[in-house]
Amino acid sequence: MNTHPNLRRKVRKLGLILLPYALLAAFLFTTNPQNLPAALLLVPFLLLFWCLFSTIYYGCGLLGLARVVTRRKRLVLAFCLALLPTILLILQSINQLTGRDTLIFSVFIAVLALYVGRANFKKR
């Protein structure tokens, strides 16, 4: 069976999007947070960040935005946009999230995303 190369690439990207979600679900369903060491309590947040990052980064590619936006810009934008909900969720989990924190982080990420959108990442 000789499939089209673009189809294989899209299936691979879809797999890279779904893999962190499967890992996150497996971790959440098989562990009890009360029995975990403190270091492993960070794993769900890292997996959530990876889920959001891969969805944004590869989702842009699957939607055809890869032709419009360079790879480096997609990488930085996906990182910034995945970081915001992850940081807010971490702060909420330790009861440190306030409305002011949400506003400050949202404005910071928006300014950073606008800056990256206008930046020129070409090598000189």
Secondary structure, DSSP 8 states (H G I E B T S, - for coil): ----HHHHHHHHHHHHHHHHHHHHHHHHHH--GGGS-GGGGGHHHHHHHHHHHHHHHHHHHHTTGGGTS-HHHHHHHHHHHHHHHHHHHHHHHTT---HHHHHHHHHHHHHHHHHHHH------
